[in-house]
């Protein structure tokens, strides 16, 4: 049988069954519907060791298609099994610090989300509005095995449990975030050049002795330069971890220092929740054109749950202020 008429629910149950068979009785395998950023609902497959309450989650929505074959389903199950072997949590992470504010406060940070697309979420979490965006707050899990790559979103119930005011939470997170996740600004051509260079190194053969110099670093650099062309300068603002880095646009002094270095005001293009693009304001490009670029990138290049906004923002050196243009 090459293809099936299996719907997504049956596909999910088949994956769960195959994983359970491979893992055995020491593990439980189950699915759960998870609401992500921008009200995106995904189906996660969770695998949990029976003596451990924590479990890695693998999202399977993008793996399903109509007419999927049994062979494809088996390959998906095998791949998920391998991914679990790499991500397995053999013991629960120590999250005891999160339960007490005095111990949790040093690990509280903020990120930016779109306010309108997260209306339901904002009813349940403390937040601070900024134009069409909202600052929401999270506890960064620094303990093994996550080391800063996992987060617990702070809900109103947590603030109540901690017996603190929302103002205290906001002030704490705004002070912490630049120290926990320092900002970095890179020239976009340098970022793209590295991506292209790495790609060329993978795709092109290493030079033999007879071909020495044909595929060398200088040749790759020249080809990369030609592929990139002469583009208007753009810069990527994110943090070192490249996690929720769009928040860096609100770090005290970051935009001011960079704008002064450039000697120009800045357009700010929200490329995702993880980064924004800075464009010196003297470029011969209008606000509407920039907005079209942002919208197109959001629709074609960014996962729906990682889109920040379709807006264009403007940083004014004179006023030291971020304005929303569209």
Secondary structure, DSSP 8 states (H G I E B T S, - for coil): -------HHHHHHHHHHHHHHHH-TTEEEEEEEEE-GGG-EEEEEEEEETT-S--EEEE-GGG--TT--HHHHHHHHHHHHHHHHHH--SS----GGGGSHHHHGGGEEEEEEETGGGHHHHTTS-EEEETTEEEEEEEEE-STTTTTSEEEE--HHHHHHHT--HHHHHHHHHHHHHHHS-EEEEEHHHHHHHHHHHHHHHHS----STTTTTSSHHHHHHHHHHHH-S---EEEEEETT-SSGGGGGGSTTHHHHHHHHHTS-EEEEEEETTEEEEEETTSS--HHHHHHHHHHHHHHTS-GGG---S-EEEEETTTTEEEE--
